[in-house]
Amino acid sequence: MSVDIQKWKLIVSRRVSVFRAFVMAEGSREEMKKYLDVEADALVTTKDELSNYHLKFDDLKTISMSVISQIKENPNFPKQHVEDCLNACKKFISVSKKENFKEYYKTYKEFVKFVIIPVAIEQAITKNITKFLTQKVGDEKAHSYLAKLTTPPKLPETNQEQVDLVKLAVKILQEKISEYDKLIHAHYKKYQWLSCYNIDEEPFLYSYFETRLQDLLKLGLDSLSTQLNEAEKRILNDEEDYQSTLKELNVQGDLLGQIELLRQYVWLRTYRIEMQSQSNFYIQPLFKQIASAHNRTLREIAALSPEEIANLLEGREIPNTQSLETRIKSYILLSESGKIQFYTGEEGLKIANQELGDQKTSEVSSVKGMPAYKGRATGVARVLTKKEQVSEFQEGEILVTMMTSPEYVPAIKKAKAIVTNEGGVLCHAAIVAREFKIPCVIGTQNATNVFKSGDQIEVDAESGLVKKV
């Protein structure tokens, strides 16, 4: 069958529970319509608990055009939009703590638009800014100027947790504290939610933070103090570079609004995903109560649609355990033309093939992406497709993954370089690569298919080329 390969754009490859997929699809359609008068269709294909989340190219283009139009008409739109996003995050967390399913479900859908919009506007605005920079400073300098304009205005929670843990280690060494269990516990209570990407994923354990703290203490006070000083200087220097670059380029008008919005989203794109994780942590007790009351596991409840959970709460029947186990592992969700269709088994595979076509990867030995932090590195590839594999990563290897997330930070700190399938200047990998000064190439589309663990590869983060050697 002939397939329009440009119909769907892969946004993220990561486990997405059935409940999350439904809410995202519903919010993309209903709430985007209210906010920007655009309905975004979605396709989620899941196999062996790994989900590929797609949005339509046409919808992404329409959303980005709408946002750019808003900026042109109203110079205050970027500031108002960021405030809207922050207020939505605040409300989402507050409602999640109440453990009321109906209110939570409604608020979650309202929040979804702020997950989708950055994905849509990133490419279009980056293209506009890059075109402007190329005209101003030339093609060779455009990337370095773009990097100065897209530094995060503040640290996401993931990065702040790392800083806070270093500060904790410094405090223990400076004050020669021998019993610091309470200090670790306070840090654990503050950040344990970072690993809850889905409702049925467990928070970080106390031991996770304890082990990392022990490793930091071994570095000694001088080394840790240097790390903190460098982190503080980096934030100040980033702000100075940003302001001086705007002044040097004499950026004005709606392009200035686009730059300001893109820079805010360098931080917000990670932050609003973090707020989803925090929401998952706070609503998890309710889902566990539902599971216990109906003799189900938490994973089984997360494999239900919102309508099925509402039915369960009202005493109606839901799919049996065997059916839920099947959909936990593999399912297809297609949201199109105002209708959501859900499939498992052979029927799902047929729909996926109709929508995406043959996804086989040809025999190639290199990939091309976008430099996120410049530099070059050669080393052994370590391909990670699940967060559970992070412990396998060895010092000095090159991290090849679909996308990074907070759980990948221990591996990132050991990595010579980072290569991802997905991402743009706003992605988590781009942020942490700049922070740790690691050569990084993002948006290669298929690096995890082209390379395998053990391959000797060369990462050229000047040109964006990654190849086997």
C-alpha positions in Angstrom: 0.0 0.0 0.0 1.2 3.5 -0.9 1.8 5.5 2.3 2.4 9.3 2.6 5.6 9.1 4.7 5.2 12.8 5.6 1.9 12.3 7.4 3.2 11.5 10.9 6.2 13.0 12.8 7.7 10.9 15.6 7.8 13.1 18.7 9.0 10.8 21.4 10.0 7.1 21.9 9.4 6.1 25.5 6.9 3.9 27.4 3.5 5.6 27.4 0.7 3.9 29.5 -2.7 3.5 27.8 -4.2 6.0 30.3 -1.6 8.6 29.4 -2.0 8.0 25.7 -5.8 8.6 25.9 -5.5 11.8 27.9 -2.8 13.2 25.7 -4.9 12.4 22.6 -8.0 13.9 24.0 -6.2 17.0 25.3 -4.5 17.5 22.0 -7.8 17.6 20.3 -10.2 19.3 22.7 -8.0 21.8 24.6 -5.8 22.8 21.6 -9.1 23.7 19.9 -10.0 26.0 22.7 -6.6 27.6 23.0 -5.4 28.0 19.4 -8.4 26.8 17.4 -6.4 23.8 16.2 -7.1 20.1 16.7 -3.9 18.0 16.8 -4.3 14.3 15.8 -2.1 11.6 17.3 -0.8 8.1 16.7 0.7 6.0 19.4 2.3 2.7 18.5 3.5 0.5 21.3 5.4 -2.8 21.1 7.1 -4.6 24.0 6.2 -1.6 26.2 8.1 0.9 24.1 5.8 3.6 22.6 6.3 5.8 19.6 4.2 9.0 19.9 3.5 10.7 16.6 1.7 13.9 15.7 0.7 15.0 12.2 3.1 17.2 10.3 0.2 19.4 9.1 -1.1 19.9 12.6 2.4 20.8 13.9 2.7 23.4 11.1 -0.7 24.8 11.8 0.1 25.2 15.5 3.4 26.9 14.9 1.8 29.3 12.4 -0.9 30.1 14.9 1.7 30.9 17.6 3.8 33.0 15.3 0.7 34.9 14.2 -0.2 35.5 17.8 3.3 36.9 18.5 3.0 39.3 15.5 -0.4 40.5 16.6 0.4 40.8 20.3 4.0 41.5 21.5 2.9 40.4 25.0 1.8 36.9 23.9 5.1 35.1 24.7 5.0 36.4 28.3 1.3 35.6 28.7 1.8 32.2 27.1 4.5 31.3 29.6 2.4 32.5 32.5 -0.5 30.4 31.2 1.8 27.4 31.1 3.1 28.0 34.6 -0.4 28.5 36.0 -1.5 25.2 34.3 1.5 23.4 35.9 0.6 24.8 39.3 -3.1 23.9 39.0 -2.2 20.4 37.7 -0.1 19.6 40.8 -2.6 21.1 43.2 -5.5 19.1 41.8 -3.4 15.9 41.7 -2.9 16.2 45.5 -6.7 16.2 46.0 -6.9 12.6 44.6 -10.3 13.3 42.9 -10.4 11.3 39.6 -12.9 13.5 37.7 -11.2 16.8 38.6 -7.7 15.3 37.9 -8.8 14.0 34.5 -10.3 17.3 33.5 -7.2 19.3 34.6 -4.8 16.8 33.0 -6.5 17.4 29.6 -6.3 21.1 30.1 -2.6 20.8 30.8 -1.9 18.7 27.6 -1.8 21.7 25.2 1.3 23.0 27.0 3.0 19.6 26.3 2.2 19.8 22.6 2.8 23.5 21.7 6.6 23.5 22.3 7.0 20.5 20.1 5.1 22.3 17.3 6.8 25.7 17.6 10.3 24.6 18.2 11.2 23.7 14.6 9.5 26.6 13.0 10.9 29.3 15.3 14.4 27.7 15.3 14.3 27.9 11.5 13.2 31.5 11.5 15.9 32.5 14.0 18.6 30.5 12.2 17.7 32.2 8.9 18.1 35.6 10.6 21.4 34.6 12.2 22.8 33.3 8.9 22.0 36.6 7.3 23.6 38.6 10.2 26.7 36.6 11.0 27.1 33.9 8.3 26.4 30.2 8.2 29.5 29.2 10.2 28.7 31.4 13.2 25.0 30.9 13.1 25.0 27.8 15.4 27.2 29.4 18.1 24.9 32.4 18.2 21.8 30.2 18.3 23.4 28.4 21.3 23.8 31.7 23.1 20.1 32.6 22.4 18.8 29.3 23.6 20.4 28.9 27.0 17.8 28.1 29.7 16.9 31.1 31.8 16.7 28.9 34.9 17.5 25.3 35.8 14.8 22.6 35.3 14.1 20.5 38.4 16.3 17.7 37.1 19.3 19.9 37.0 18.4 21.7 40.2 18.3 18.3 42.0 21.9 17.7 40.9 23.0 21.1 42.2 21.2 20.6 45.5 22.8 17.2 46.0 26.3 18.7 45.5 25.4 21.5 48.0 24.3 18.8 50.4 27.7 17.0 50.0 29.5 20.3 50.5 27.6 21.0 53.7 28.4 17.6 55.1 32.1 18.0 54.4 32.3 21.6 55.6 30.5 20.9 58.8 32.0 17.5 59.2 28.6 15.9 59.7 28.8 12.2 60.5 25.1 11.4 60.7 23.4 12.8 57.6 20.5 10.4 57.1 17.9 13.1 57.8 19.6 15.4 55.2 19.4 12.7 52.5 15.8 11.9 53.5 14.8 15.6 53.0 16.4 15.6 49.6 14.7 12.2 48.8 11.3 13.5 49.8 11.8 16.6 47.7 12.8 14.9 44.5 11.7 11.2 44.6 8.9 11.9 42.0 11.4 12.6 39.2 11.2 9.0 38.0 7.4 8.8 37.7 7.0 9.3 34.0 3.9 7.2 34.0 1.4 6.7 36.8 2.5 3.1 37.4 6.2 3.9 37.6 7.8 3.9 41.0 9.5 6.9 42.6 13.2 7.0 43.1 14.3 5.0 46.2 16.1 6.6 49.1 19.1 4.4 48.1 19.3 6.1 44.7 20.1 9.5 46.3 22.3 7.9 49.0 24.5 6.1 46.5 25.0 9.3 44.4 25.8 11.3 47.6 28.4 8.8 48.6 30.0 9.1 45.2 30.1 12.9 45.5 31.6 12.8 49.0 34.5 10.8 47.6 35.4 13.7 45.3 36.3 15.9 48.3 35.4 19.5 49.3 37.6 21.3 46.8 36.3 19.5 43.8 32.7 19.9 44.9 33.1 23.6 45.6 34.6 24.1 42.2 31.6 22.4 40.7 29.2 24.7 42.5 31.2 27.8 41.5 31.3 26.8 37.9 27.5 26.1 37.9 26.8 29.5 39.3 29.1 31.3 36.9 27.6 29.4 34.0 24.1 30.7 34.7 25.4 34.2 35.1 27.5 34.0 31.9 24.6 32.5 30.0 22.4 35.4 30.9 25.1 37.9 30.0 25.7 36.2 26.7 22.0 36.2 25.9 21.5 39.9 26.6 24.7 41.0 24.8 23.9 38.8 21.8 20.4 40.4 21.5 22.1 43.8 21.7 24.8 43.0 19.2 22.3 41.7 16.7 19.8 44.5 17.3 16.9 42.0 17.4 13.5 43.7 17.3 9.8 43.1 16.5 8.1 39.7 16.4 11.4 37.9 16.0 12.4 39.1 19.5 9.2 37.6 20.8 10.0 34.3 19.0 13.5 34.2 20.6 12.1 35.0 24.0 9.5 32.3 23.7 12.0 29.7 22.4 14.4 30.5 25.2 11.7 30.2 27.9 10.8 26.8 26.4 14.3 25.6 26.7 13.5 25.4 30.4 9.7 25.0 30.2 9.8 22.0 27.8 11.6 20.0 30.5 9.8 21.6 33.4 6.3 20.8 32.1 7.2 17.1 31.6 8.7 17.1 35.1 5.3 18.5 36.3 3.6 15.5 34.7 5.9 13.2 36.6 5.2 15.1 39.9 1.5 14.9 39.2 1.8 11.1 38.6 3.5 10.8 42.0 0.7 12.7 43.8 -2.1 10.9 42.0 -0.6 7.5 42.3 -2.1 6.7 45.8 -5.6 7.2 44.3 -4.8 4.8 41.4 -3.4 2.3 43.9 -6.6 2.6 46.0 -8.7 1.9 42.9 -6.5 -1.1 42.0 -6.7 -2.5 45.5 -10.5 -2.0 45.8 -11.0 -3.9 42.5 -8.3 -6.6 43.0 -6.2 -5.2 40.2 -2.6 -4.2 39.9 -1.5 -0.6 39.4 -0.2 -1.5 36.0 -3.6 -2.8 35.0 -5.4 0.3 36.1 -2.9 2.4 34.1 -3.7 0.3 31.1 -7.3 1.5 31.2 -8.7 4.4 29.3 -10.2 7.3 31.3 -13.7 6.1 30.4 -12.9 2.6 31.5 -11.7 3.9 34.9 -14.9 6.0 35.3 -16.9 2.8 34.5 -14.9 0.9 37.1 -15.6 3.5 39.7 -19.3 3.3 38.9 -19.3 -0.5 39.2 -19.3 -1.5 35.5 -17.1 -4.2 34.0 -13.7 -3.6 32.4 -11.4 -5.8 30.3 -10.1 -8.9 32.0 -6.6 -9.3 33.3 -5.4 -11.2 30.2 -6.6 -8.4 27.9 -4.9 -5.8 30.0 -1.6 -7.6 30.0 -1.8 -7.7 26.2 -2.4 -4.0 25.9 0.3 -3.2 28.5 2.8 -4.7 26.2 1.5 -3.7 22.8 -1.3 -1.4 21.5 -2.1 1.2 18.8 -4.0 4.4 19.5 -5.2 6.5 16.6 -6.8 9.9 17.2 -8.0 11.3 13.9 -10.9 13.4 12.6 -12.3 13.8 16.1 -12.4 10.1 16.9 -10.1 7.9 19.0 -9.6 4.3 17.9 -7.8 1.7 20.1 -6.4 -1.6 18.8 -4.3 -4.5 20.1 -3.0 -7.6 18.4 -3.0 -8.2 14.7 -5.6 -5.5 14.1 -3.3 -3.0 15.7 -0.3 -4.0 13.6 -2.4 -3.7 10.4 -3.4 -0.1 11.4 0.2 0.8 12.2 1.4 -0.5 8.9 -1.4 1.4 7.1 -0.4 4.7 8.8 3.3 4.4 8.9 4.3 1.9 6.1 7.3 -0.3 6.2 9.6 1.0 9.0 12.6 -1.2 8.2 16.0 0.5 8.4 18.3 0.2 5.5 21.9 -0.9 6.0 23.8 2.4 6.8 26.8 3.1 8.9 26.2 6.8 9.7 23.5 9.2 10.8 23.1 13.0 10.5 21.6 15.2 13.2 21.8 18.6 14.7 24.7 19.7 17.0 23.5 20.5 20.5 26.9 21.1 22.0 29.9 21.2 19.8 32.9 18.9 20.0 34.3 15.6 18.7 34.6 12.2 20.4 35.4 8.6 19.4 34.6 5.7 21.5 32.4 2.6 22.2 28.7 3.0 21.7 26.3 2.0 24.4 22.7 1.9 23.1 20.1 2.4 25.8 16.4 2.1 25.0 15.0 1.8 28.5 15.8 3.6 31.8 16.4 0.2 33.4 19.6 -0.2 31.3 21.3 2.9 32.7 23.3 0.9 35.2 25.0 -0.9 32.3 26.6 2.3 31.1 30.4 2.4 31.6 32.8 5.4 32.0 33.9 6.8 28.7 31.3 5.2 26.5 29.2 7.2 24.0 25.5 7.3 24.9 23.2 6.4 22.0 19.5 6.6 22.9 16.1 7.7 21.6 15.9 10.6 24.1 17.4 11.4 27.5 15.4 12.0 30.7 16.3 12.5 34.4 17.0 8.8 34.9 19.8 9.0 32.3 21.9 11.6 34.2 24.2 9.1 35.9 25.1 7.7 32.4 25.4 11.2 30.9 28.0 12.2 33.6 30.1 9.2 32.4 29.6 9.7 28.7 32.2 10.9 26.1 29.3 12.1 23.9 25.5 11.9 23.5 23.6 10.9 20.4 19.8 10.9 20.3 17.1 9.9 17.8 14.9 12.8 18.8 15.0 16.4 20.0 15.7 20.0 19.1 17.3 22.9 20.9 14.7 22.6 23.6 15.2 18.9 24.5 16.6 17.5 27.7 19.8 16.1 26.0 20.6 19.6 24.6 20.3 21.2 28.0 22.4 18.6 29.9 25.0 18.5 27.1 25.5 22.2 27.5 25.6 21.9 31.3 28.2 19.1 31.3 30.1 20.3 28.2 29.6 17.0 26.4 29.6 16.8 22.5 26.0 16.1 21.6 24.2 15.4 18.3 20.4 15.3 18.5 17.5 14.5 16.1 19.3 11.8 14.1 15.9 9.9 13.8 17.4 6.4 13.8 20.8 6.2 15.6 19.5 3.5 17.9 18.8 1.3 14.9 22.0 2.1 13.0 24.3 1.5 15.9 24.5 -1.3 18.5 26.3 -1.5 21.8 30.0 -2.2 21.3 30.3 -0.4 18.0 33.2 2.0 17.7 31.7 5.3 16.6 32.9 8.8 15.9 30.7 11.8 16.9 31.3 15.0 15.1 29.2 17.5 16.9 30.6 20.3 14.7 28.8 19.0 11.6 26.2 16.7 13.3 27.6 13.5 11.7 27.9 10.3 13.6 29.5 7.2 11.9 31.0 3.8 12.6 34.8 3.7 12.5 
